[in-house]
Amino acid sequence: METDFFQPDRIYQRRRWMFQCLAVAPNPFDQEVRAVGYLYRSGEPATATALALDDWQHGEWILTGEAQP
């Protein structure tokens, strides 16, 4: 499935980094759309983060699978 931004319940990879997207929503203060989820590398702790459209456009993210419930 090709898309123009991160999608919830999907896992993406950029080189060694993985991003598990939990939700996509606008920032209530400036309306910038963000993908909220966990950013991590294999064997390391995950960090909650929010990625913006710039991260998607310049980040070389590849869909690798669906998140497990």
Beta strands, then each sheet from edge to edge (+ up, - down):
strand 1: 10-14
strand 2: 17-26
strand 3: 33-41
strand 4: 47-51
strand 5: 62-66
sheet 1: 4+ 3- 2+ 1- 5+
end
